[in-house]
Amino acid sequence: MYKIIVDSCGEFTPAMKADAEHFAHVALTLQVGDWEQADDATFDQKIFLKKMKDSKEPPHSACPSPAAYLEAIEDTEAEHVYIITLSAKLSGSYNAAVLAKSLYEEDHEDEDDMKKIHVFDSKSASIGQTLIAQIITQAEEAGKTFEEVIKIADVFIKGEHTFFVLESLDTLRKAGRLGSLKAMLASTLSIKPVMGSTPEGSIQQLGQARGMIRALDKMVDCMAEVTLNPGERVVAISHCSAPDTASSLKEKVKRTGLFKDVFVVDTDGVSSLYAGPGGVIMAV
């Protein structure tokens, strides 16, 4: 038996949400001013986005504690436990999970039935973590050994790419990651930066376009350029309160005829925080 634990930056598909035997979330904490909430099943996107809009302070997220990861490990009877965190370049979630793994192994080192645990730095976020979970599931269901599953997932992570386009740069401005003048000019001219992951798991700007439609076209072009063996890859899209934009992006991907499949999910709390209303994220 196996269990895949994902920090709450990674979205679950409806099938994954329904399969509590194999999938579990460990929540990050969302913070807007004095307001604070765990990014768990109680998350309400509409309420959260309104709080973000009304607050002059930048929103924040706090990574799960090692104790939260340890509880998730102890809570399963699975022999194989895989933990997928958002990029270590963006959060302390990975380090917290590694510490939890070490604590578990110290406490159970004399037991014959000690769980095998591996922590993956996704070098991605959001829907990129979802794809890694699906790759692990496929390998486990195919009867691969624990060590083989790790190798398969590591190869996938090295070849994975994550992209995003934001409708508004307001969150980045509030967080001090973008000057007010630059944000105002981008808004006035409808400039949409096309962002993507680096191999190390940080964020880079890949280009920009005027208007969301052109930005989505550029994002799809960027994806097609860097994806090896696209016919074997599934494209995943997550969106923050932007179903029409996500649907349009899905159709653009399908029209390339390059990829095996494509699916869409809504962002949960952490991804909603950084994507903001209208933002879309894509991974392959």
RODREN-598125 format. One record per residue (C-alpha): residue in one letter; chain; x, y, z. Coordinates in steps of 0.02 Angstrom, whole numbers. Layout:
<pts>
+--------+--------+--------+--------+--------+
! residu ! chaine !     xx !     yy !     zz !
+--------+--------+--------+--------+--------+
!      a !      A !      X !      Y !      Z !
...
+--------+--------+--------+--------+--------+
</pts>
This chain:
<pts>
+--------+--------+--------+--------+--------+
! residu ! chaine !     xx !     yy !     zz !
+--------+--------+--------+--------+--------+
!      m !      A !      0 !      0 !      0 !
!      y !      A !     59 !    177 !    -36 !
!      k !      A !     13 !    353 !     19 !
!      i !      A !     52 !    516 !    -69 !
!      i !      A !     58 !    669 !     43 !
!      v !      A !     57 !    839 !    -43 !
!      d !      A !     69 !   1009 !     38 !
!      s !      A !    -85 !   1113 !      5 !
!      c !      A !     -4 !   1214 !   -133 !
!      g !      A !    -33 !   1062 !   -243 !
!      e !      A !   -211 !   1042 !   -305 !
!      f !      A !   -303 !    875 !   -306 !
!      t !      A !   -415 !    819 !   -448 !
!      p !      A !   -591 !    761 !   -399 !
!      a !      A !   -532 !    580 !   -411 !
!      m !      A !   -386 !    614 !   -295 !
!      k !      A !   -499 !    703 !   -170 !
!      a !      A !   -612 !    551 !   -166 !
!      d !      A !   -465 !    432 !   -135 !
!      a !      A !   -417 !    467 !     46 !
!      e !      A !   -331 !    297 !     55 !
!      h !      A !   -194 !    355 !    -63 !
!      f !      A !   -193 !    546 !    -54 !
!      a !      A !   -180 !    672 !     87 !
!      h !      A !   -146 !    857 !    102 !
!      v !      A !    -41 !    943 !    235 !
!      a !      A !   -100 !   1123 !    252 !
!      l !      A !     -1 !   1281 !    237 !
!      t !      A !    -70 !   1432 !    330 !
!      l !      A !   -144 !   1583 !    241 !
!      q !      A !   -123 !   1756 !    314 !
!      v !      A !   -201 !   1923 !    264 !
!      g !      A !   -168 !   2058 !    393 !
!      d !      A !   -231 !   1994 !    561 !
!      w !      A !   -337 !   1859 !    478 !
!      e !      A !   -265 !   1683 !    472 !
!      q !      A !   -332 !   1516 !    412 !
!      a !      A !   -267 !   1343 !    371 !
!      d !      A !   -270 !   1303 !    185 !
!      d !      A !   -379 !   1150 !    207 !
!      a !      A !   -555 !   1090 !    165 !
!      t !      A !   -629 !   1244 !    250 !
!      f !      A !   -548 !   1361 !    123 !
!      d !      A !   -672 !   1475 !     35 !
!      q !      A !   -595 !   1556 !   -118 !
!      k !      A !   -724 !   1697 !   -134 !
!      i !      A !   -702 !   1752 !     47 !
!      f !      A !   -513 !   1740 !     34 !
!      l !      A !   -501 !   1841 !   -127 !
!      k !      A !   -611 !   1977 !    -52 !
!      k !      A !   -498 !   1988 !    101 !
!      m !      A !   -347 !   2002 !    -14 !
!      k !      A !   -431 !   2140 !   -115 !
!      d !      A !   -485 !   2239 !     39 !
!      s !      A !   -318 !   2228 !    129 !
!      k !      A !   -179 !   2354 !    102 !
!      e !      A !    -55 !   2229 !    174 !
!      p !      A !     21 !   2091 !     66 !
!      p !      A !    -48 !   1916 !     92 !
!      h !      A !     70 !   1782 !    156 !
!      s !      A !     78 !   1595 !    174 !
!      a !      A !    168 !   1494 !    308 !
!      c !      A !    235 !   1320 !    275 !
!      p !      A !    174 !   1167 !    372 !
!      s !      A !    268 !   1121 !    529 !
!      p !      A !    371 !    961 !    540 !
!      a !      A !    242 !    902 !    667 !
!      a !      A !    104 !    917 !    538 !
!      y !      A !    201 !    810 !    415 !
!      l !      A !    246 !    685 !    551 !
!      e !      A !     62 !    669 !    597 !
!      a !      A !     18 !    633 !    415 !
!      i !      A !    153 !    499 !    407 !
!      e !      A !     97 !    417 !    568 !
!      d !      A !    -86 !    426 !    514 !
!      t !      A !    -67 !    304 !    370 !
!      e !      A !    -38 !    117 !    370 !
!      a !      A !     45 !    125 !    199 !
!      e !      A !    216 !     44 !    182 !
!      h !      A !    271 !    171 !     51 !
!      v !      A !    248 !    356 !     88 !
!      y !      A !    289 !    489 !    -41 !
!      i !      A !    287 !    673 !      7 !
!      i !      A !    280 !    808 !   -128 !
!      t !      A !    316 !    987 !    -77 !
!      l !      A !    314 !   1149 !   -172 !
!      s !      A !    485 !   1207 !   -230 !
!      a !      A !    616 !   1224 !    -93 !
!      k !      A !    665 !   1387 !   -178 !
!      l !      A !    495 !   1459 !   -136 !
!      s !      A !    450 !   1387 !     34 !
!      g !      A !    515 !   1298 !    189 !
!      s !      A !    389 !   1158 !    161 !
!      y !      A !    521 !   1041 !     90 !
!      n !      A !    638 !   1063 !    239 !
!      a !      A !    494 !   1035 !    360 !
!      a !      A !    448 !    872 !    272 !
!      v !      A !    630 !    812 !    272 !
!      l !      A !    641 !    844 !    459 !
!      a !      A !    479 !    750 !    489 !
!      k !      A !    548 !    601 !    392 !
!      s !      A !    705 !    602 !    499 !
!      l !      A !    603 !    612 !    660 !
!      y !      A !    495 !    465 !    606 !
!      e !      A !    645 !    359 !    561 !
!      e !      A !    731 !    397 !    726 !
!      d !      A !    575 !    347 !    823 !
!      h !      A !    548 !    185 !    727 !
!      e !      A !    725 !    129 !    681 !
!      d !      A !    709 !    -32 !    781 !
!      e !      A !    545 !    -85 !    702 !
!      d !      A !    540 !   -214 !    563 !
!      d !      A !    387 !   -135 !    482 !
!      m !      A !    453 !     43 !    474 !
!      k !      A !    378 !    140 !    330 !
!      k !      A !    484 !    186 !    180 !
!      i !      A !    473 !    374 !    154 !
!      h !      A !    537 !    488 !     18 !
!      v !      A !    520 !    676 !      7 !
!      f !      A !    516 !    755 !   -166 !
!      d !      A !    560 !    937 !   -197 !
!      s !      A !    441 !    965 !   -341 !
!      k !      A !    543 !   1115 !   -404 !
!      s !      A !    368 !   1172 !   -453 !
!      a !      A !    205 !   1217 !   -368 !
!      s !      A !     17 !   1201 !   -386 !
!      i !      A !    -33 !   1089 !   -530 !
!      g !      A !    149 !   1039 !   -557 !
!      q !      A !    140 !    944 !   -393 !
!      t !      A !    -21 !    862 !   -451 !
!      l !      A !     64 !    789 !   -604 !
!      i !      A !    204 !    718 !   -498 !
!      a !      A !     75 !    633 !   -386 !
!      q !      A !     -6 !    556 !   -539 !
!      i !      A !    161 !    491 !   -603 !
!      i !      A !    195 !    409 !   -433 !
!      t !      A !     21 !    333 !   -435 !
!      q !      A !     46 !    259 !   -608 !
!      a !      A !    213 !    183 !   -557 !
!      e !      A !    144 !    110 !   -395 !
!      e !      A !     -9 !     38 !   -483 !
!      a !      A !    108 !    -40 !   -613 !
!      g !      A !    194 !   -136 !   -473 !
!      k !      A !    358 !    -41 !   -471 !
!      t !      A !    467 !    -53 !   -317 !
!      f !      A !    487 !     94 !   -198 !
!      e !      A !    659 !    132 !   -270 !
!      e !      A !    596 !    119 !   -449 !
!      v !      A !    453 !    239 !   -412 !
!      i !      A !    576 !    367 !   -344 !
!      k !      A !    684 !    355 !   -500 !
!      i !      A !    533 !    373 !   -615 !
!      a !      A !    470 !    525 !   -520 !
!      d !      A !    643 !    605 !   -515 !
!      v !      A !    659 !    590 !   -704 !
!      f !      A !    486 !    667 !   -725 !
!      i !      A !    528 !    813 !   -609 !
!      k !      A !    687 !    851 !   -709 !
!      g !      A !    584 !    863 !   -868 !
!      e !      A !    435 !    954 !   -795 !
!      h !      A !    397 !   1136 !   -837 !
!      t !      A !    276 !   1254 !   -751 !
!      f !      A !    208 !   1417 !   -823 !
!      f !      A !     88 !   1552 !   -766 !
!      v !      A !      6 !   1714 !   -821 !
!      l !      A !    -77 !   1833 !   -698 !
!      e !      A !   -226 !   1944 !   -735 !
!      s !      A !   -169 !   2070 !   -605 !
!      l !      A !      3 !   2112 !   -536 !
!      d !      A !    -73 !   2185 !   -377 !
!      t !      A !    -20 !   2042 !   -264 !
!      l !      A !    160 !   2053 !   -324 !
!      r !      A !    155 !   2241 !   -298 !
!      k !      A !     89 !   2224 !   -120 !
!      a !      A !    221 !   2094 !    -83 !
!      g !      A !    357 !   2214 !   -138 !
!      r !      A !    411 !   2106 !   -284 !
!      l !      A !    359 !   2233 !   -415 !
!      g !      A !    373 !   2422 !   -412 !
!      s !      A !    211 !   2522 !   -406 !
!      l !      A !    255 !   2617 !   -565 !
!      k !      A !    292 !   2456 !   -660 !
!      a !      A !    131 !   2377 !   -598 !
!      m !      A !     31 !   2532 !   -646 !
!      l !      A !    107 !   2539 !   -821 !
!      a !      A !     78 !   2353 !   -847 !
!      s !      A !   -104 !   2374 !   -794 !
!      t !      A !   -131 !   2528 !   -902 !
!      l !      A !    -53 !   2447 !  -1056 !
!      s !      A !   -128 !   2275 !  -1017 !
!      i !      A !     46 !   2196 !  -1017 !
!      k !      A !     44 !   2016 !   -956 !
!      p !      A !    213 !   1941 !   -908 !
!      v !      A !    230 !   1757 !   -952 !
!      m !      A !    319 !   1673 !   -807 !
!      g !      A !    395 !   1500 !   -788 !
!      s !      A !    497 !   1387 !   -676 !
!      t !      A !    685 !   1368 !   -685 !
!      p !      A !    769 !   1196 !   -672 !
!      e !      A !    814 !   1240 !   -493 !
!      g !      A !    634 !   1279 !   -447 !
!      s !      A !    635 !   1468 !   -442 !
!      i !      A !    536 !   1586 !   -554 !
!      q !      A !    589 !   1675 !   -712 !
!      q !      A !    504 !   1787 !   -839 !
!      l !      A !    494 !   1704 !  -1009 !
!      g !      A !    418 !   1849 !  -1102 !
!      q !      A !    268 !   1962 !  -1105 !
!      a !      A !    120 !   2002 !  -1214 !
!      r !      A !    -15 !   2134 !  -1226 !
!      g !      A !   -178 !   2060 !  -1169 !
!      m !      A !   -223 !   1892 !  -1095 !
!      i !      A !   -260 !   1806 !  -1261 !
!      r !      A !    -87 !   1842 !  -1331 !
!      a !      A !     -7 !   1797 !  -1165 !
!      l !      A !    -92 !   1627 !  -1166 !
!      d !      A !    -33 !   1599 !  -1345 !
!      k !      A !    145 !   1641 !  -1294 !
!      m !      A !    134 !   1526 !  -1143 !
!      v !      A !     78 !   1380 !  -1252 !
!      d !      A !    218 !   1419 !  -1375 !
!      c !      A !    345 !   1419 !  -1234 !
!      m !      A !    280 !   1252 !  -1172 !
!      a !      A !    289 !   1173 !  -1345 !
!      e !      A !    468 !   1232 !  -1367 !
!      v !      A !    537 !   1155 !  -1207 !
!      t !      A !    435 !    994 !  -1187 !
!      l !      A !    522 !    834 !  -1238 !
!      n !      A !    413 !    691 !  -1302 !
!      p !      A !    252 !    793 !  -1288 !
!      g !      A !    146 !    649 !  -1351 !
!      e !      A !    184 !    559 !  -1188 !
!      r !      A !    144 !    707 !  -1076 !
!      v !      A !    -16 !    766 !   -994 !
!      v !      A !    -44 !    954 !   -977 !
!      a !      A !   -123 !   1015 !   -815 !
!      i !      A !   -204 !   1185 !   -792 !
!      s !      A !   -262 !   1269 !   -633 !
!      h !      A !   -352 !   1435 !   -623 !
!      c !      A !   -404 !   1561 !   -492 !
!      s !      A !   -585 !   1611 !   -523 !
!      a !      A !   -555 !   1610 !   -711 !
!      p !      A !   -649 !   1462 !   -787 !
!      d !      A !   -669 !   1543 !   -957 !
!      t !      A !   -483 !   1585 !   -970 !
!      a !      A !   -437 !   1409 !   -916 !
!      s !      A !   -558 !   1335 !  -1044 !
!      s !      A !   -483 !   1443 !  -1180 !
!      l !      A !   -308 !   1389 !  -1130 !
!      k !      A !   -360 !   1207 !  -1132 !
!      e !      A !   -425 !   1226 !  -1310 !
!      k !      A !   -264 !   1311 !  -1365 !
!      v !      A !   -164 !   1163 !  -1296 !
!      k !      A !   -278 !   1036 !  -1380 !
!      r !      A !   -264 !   1127 !  -1547 !
!      t !      A !    -75 !   1102 !  -1549 !
!      g !      A !   -107 !    915 !  -1566 !
!      l !      A !     55 !    884 !  -1473 !
!      f !      A !      3 !    822 !  -1302 !
!      k !      A !    -73 !    662 !  -1235 !
!      d !      A !   -210 !    746 !  -1134 !
!      v !      A !   -255 !    904 !  -1038 !
!      f !      A !   -361 !    935 !   -884 !
!      v !      A !   -415 !   1085 !   -778 !
!      v !      A !   -440 !   1111 !   -591 !
!      d !      A !   -474 !   1261 !   -477 !
!      t !      A !   -333 !   1331 !   -370 !
!      d !      A !   -337 !   1300 !   -184 !
!      g !      A !   -281 !   1428 !    -54 !
!      v !      A !    -94 !   1451 !    -80 !
!      s !      A !   -105 !   1451 !   -269 !
!      s !      A !   -252 !   1572 !   -260 !
!      l !      A !   -146 !   1687 !   -152 !
!      y !      A !     -7 !   1701 !   -279 !
!      a !      A !   -105 !   1683 !   -441 !
!      g !      A !   -240 !   1806 !   -389 !
!      p !      A !   -409 !   1819 !   -473 !
!      g !      A !   -393 !   1783 !   -659 !
!      g !      A !   -225 !   1697 !   -644 !
!      v !      A !   -191 !   1533 !   -734 !
!      i !      A !    -54 !   1405 !   -704 !
!      m !      A !      0 !   1269 !   -825 !
!      a !      A !    118 !   1122 !   -802 !
!      v !      A !    177 !    980 !   -911 !
+--------+--------+--------+--------+--------+
</pts>
